[in-house]
Amino acid sequence: MGIAENLKKIQENIRNVCTNCGRDAQTVRLIAVSKTFGSEEIQEVVRAGVFDIGENYVQELAEKRIALPDERIRWHFIGHLQSNKVKYIVEWIHLIHSVDNEGVAMEIQKRALRLNRTIDILVEVNTSDESSKFGVKPERALDLLRSISMYPNIRLRGLMTIGPFLPAAEQSRPAFRLLKSIFIEANAGGFLREPMQELSMGMTHDYAVAIQEGATMVRIGTAIFGTRTKA
């Protein structure tokens, strides 16, 4: 199937999962992750009515934005973000999903202040305790959220996690439940300027489980674009 057909199938799956767990499908946003795929494939996604595009690498994201100046596109950065790369995206990024330390938050704040911009971010939490993954440790997440909430040019929108890459999607459920519990605890803690709204969790192999556990954003690449031919 082509990209448009893949999107229809995923959107139908999202609607079915939401119906089965008593949720409104409008509360789940599909982020099309286009890592390693080109402008033509992204244009197919946009033509199909999906405008949220996720990228993992700063240089690739910046190049694609130049190649695709369509103002309808909302660019999401979902990969590991280093402080020295913030300057390349902060002027126009829609949402950064992967802030996991105060150094990066400080750099975002500094750059956003210069631009007189407020940057929307998510804090990434390593809920599966895998050394190969980035993200703040769960036990340190509230302290990081408390610190970031003090920055006036950052809007803390929610949390992000990557489920474990295990054979069964069901094996991701504990990670998603842990993220939701941190989300609830932080919102109840009274230290945020405004309640968080977003839970970015779930990918091609486990997005249905993520939706059941409260995901408001799912990040899907392979099921839309096909298997990547390069890393």
N, C-alpha and C positions, 0 to 999 in steps of 0.2 A: 504493500500500500504506500501511497505518497504521503507527504507531510500533512496535507489538509485532511485526508482520511484518518491518519493517525490521531490528529487533534480531535476530530469528532468522536473517535472511539474513547479517548481519554476523558473528554468532557462528559460523555455518556456514563462512563464508569464513575466519575466524580459525583454526578447527579444520583446514581444508584446507591453509592456508598452513603451519601448524605441522607437520602430517603430512608435507608435502612437503619441509620443511627439517629434519626430525628433531627437532622440539621438542614438548614437552608443552603443549597449549593452556592448561592450568591456570596456566602461568607467564606468561600475557599477560592483563593486566587491562584491561577496556574502561571508559574514562571517557566518559560521555555529556555532551557539551558543550551546555548548554542556553541559551547566550547569546541574549537577546531573546525566548526562548520562556517561556511562563508556567507557573504551578503545575500546571495540569491536564495539560500535556504531560509534565512531570516525574513526576507521579503515574502516568502510563501506563508510563513507564520503570521505575519502582519496582515496579509491579504485575507487570511482566515479569521481575522478579528482578535488575535492575541497580541497584545502590545507590551507585555512585560517580558523582557529579555534578560537572562542572567548570563554573566561571564565570570570566569575564574581567574583570568590573568589581566593585569592592568593594561599592558601594551596592546593585547588583542582587543580588549574592550574599547580603548581609545581609538584604535584604527577602524574598528567597525562603526563607531559613532560618526567618524568623519565620512566614511563611505555611505552611511545611511542617515542623512540629516532629517529624517522624518520626525517631526515634532510629536507625533502620537506615541512614539516608542518611549517606554519607561525603562531606563537601564538600571539593572541591579548588579552590584558587585558581590559575588558569593564566595570568592576564593580567599586564601590567606592574604591579609593586607599588611604590608610593611609600612612603617612610618614614612620612609623616604619616597613612597609611591603615592601617598595621599594627594599630593599637589597636582597629580595628573588627572584626577577624577572629581575633586571636590567642587569644582565650579558648576558641574552639571549633573552629577549622579543623582538618581532618584532615591535609591536606598542601598546602604551598605549592610550586608547581612552578617559580617564576620569580625566585628570588633571583639577582641579577646584580652586586651590589656590596656592599662591606663596610658601607656606611652603613645599608642595609636590614637586613643581618644584625645589626648592633649594636642597632638598634631592636627587632628580634625578640627578641634576647637580653634586653634590658632589660625588655621587657614580659613575657616568659615567666618571668623571675626573680621579678617581682612576683607572678605568679600561681602560682608554684611548679609550673610546667608545663614539659615538654620538647616543643618544636615540631619536627615532621618537615618537612624542606625538601629541595628539589632546587635545584641551581645551573643556571641557564639559560646556555647557550653559543651564541653566534652563529656557527654553523658554516658559514653560506653567505656570510658577509662582506657582508651587505646593510645599507646604512646605515639603511634603514627599519625594521629589526628591533632589538629589545633583545637583551641577552645579553652576557656577558663575551667578549672576544676569545679564541680558542682558546689563543693563546700566553700569556695571562694567567690561564687557568683554574686551573692547578695552584697558583699563588700564592694565588688567592682561596680555593680549597678548603683549603689549608694554614691560612689565617687563620681561616676559619669553623670548622674542626675544633677550634679552641681554645675555642669558646664552650660552656660546660657545659650550657646549657638549649636547645641546638639539636642535633638529630640529623640528620646529613647522610646522606640516604638514597640520593642518586644525582644524575643529570644529566638535563637536558631540553634539547631543541632543536626548532626549527620548520624543516622542510625548505623548500627554495625552491619558490615557486609557478610551476612550469614545466609545459609541456604534458604531458610524459611522467613518470610516477611514477619511472621508472628514473633520472631526473636528480636525484632526491633521495638516491640511494645514497651518493655521496661524503660528503655532510653527515652521514649516519647513521654511516658508517664512521669518520669523524673523531671523532664523539662517543664511539663505542665505544672508540676508541684512547685518548682522554683518560681514560675510565673505567678501562680496564685499567692505564694508567700510574699513575693516582692510587692505585688499590688496591694496586699493587705498591710504592708509594713509601715505605710504612712510617710515614707521618705522620698517617694517619687513626686516630681512636679505635676505629673498627670498619669493616669493609669496606662499601663502598656496594653496594646491591642492585638499584637501579632505573634503568632507562633509559626516560624518557618521550619518545617520538618517534613520529611518524606520525599523520596526520590522514585525513580522508575520501579524499583523492586519492592518498595514498602509504603507507597503513598496512601494506599487504602487504609492500612493500619494507622498511619499518621492522622488521617482525617477522622477516624474513629476516636482518636485520642485528643482531638481538638485543634489540629493544624488549620491555620488560616491561609497559609501559603505552602504550595508543594512545588518542588524544583525538579522538573522532568526534562531529561535530555534524550537518552537513548530511545525511549518509546515514541518520541516525536521525530527525531532526525535519523535514527538508525544507529548501528554500531559505529563507533569512531574508528577511523583507520590510523590515527596517530594519537599520542598522549595529549 
